[in-house]
């Protein structure tokens, strides 16, 4: 187990599972970077699952419209908005890579968060 801090009162051991995030107190390791990367990845997965469910529900609305043009138009609108949202989400990664390459000379500069500590 990692020793995080030694004081006059004793040594504080890291709780189980914390050692894989790096020593956050000393600033060594890559704990915050991993945390923010996991947050971004989780948001991407949640957005994909939401889009998938939204397309399924819009398809169901389209099939159950029964020839009603108003319901069919609403279902098509929902499908197109979902596809547009996915396009914007994917396009944001492409734009982040382009801006990272132009500004920092590294396409991953904006996609992989780096926190500099003293």
N, C-alpha and C positions, 0 to 999 in steps of 0.2 A: 504494500500500500504506500502511496506517495506521502511524504512528509511535507505539508504545506507551510507550516509556520512553527518556529520554535520560540517560545517565550519564557519568562520567568516562572510561569505557572505550568509549563510542560509543553509537550508537542501535540499539535493538532493533526490528526490523520484525516486524509480525504475520505469522504463517504464512498461506498462502493459505486462504481460507474462514473465517478467524476474524473478519474485519472485519464480516461480516454479523451477528455476535452482539453488536456494540457493544464499547466499550472497557471490559473487565471490571476492569482495574487501576485506572483512574481513577474508576470508579463511574458514569460517564455511559453513556447508552444503556440498552437494556433486555435485556441478555444473560441474566441469571438468570431474568427473567420468561419470556423466550422458551424457555429450557431447561425450566423447570418446566411450562410450557404444553405443550411438545412431549412431555414425559414423560406427562402426564395424557392427552393425545390418543392417544399410543401405547398406553397401558393400555386406553383405551376401545376402540380398534380390535382389540387382542388379545382383549379380553373378547367382543366381537362375533363374531370369527372362531371363538373357542373355543365359544361358544354355538351357532353355525351348525353346526360339525362335530359337536358333541354331539347336536343334534337329528337330524342325518342318521344318525348311528350308532344313536341310540335308535329311529328309524323303521325302520332295517334290522333291529335286534333284534326289533322288534314284528312286522315282516313275516315274519321267519324263526322266529318262536315256534312255528309249526305247530299252533296251538290249545292249546298248553300254558299253562294259566292262570297258573302261577308266572312263566314268562318274560314273558308279556304284562303282568303286574302290574309286574315290574321295569322293562320298557320304558316303561310309562306313568309310573312313578315318576321315571324319568330325564328324560322329556319335561317333566313338571310342575316338577321341580327346576330345569331349565334355564330354563323360562319364568319361574319365580319369581325366579331370579337376574337375568334381564334386567329384570324389573319393579323389583327392588330397585336395580339400577344406574341405571335411568331415574329412579326415584323419588328417588334421592340428589341428582340435579341439581335436581329441583323443590324439594326441601327446602333445598338450599344457596341457591337463589335466594330462597326465602321468608325464610330466616334472614338472608341478606345484606340484604334489603330492610328487615326489622324492626330489625336491629341497626345497620346502617351507612347505611340509606336508599338503597342501591344494590343491585339484584338481582345484579349481576355482581361484587360485592365479594369473595365467596368463590370465584367461578368463574374470575376472572382475577386471578392472584396479583400483588400489587404489593409490591416490596421497596424500602423507604425507606432511603436512604443519606445520610450527612452531607454 
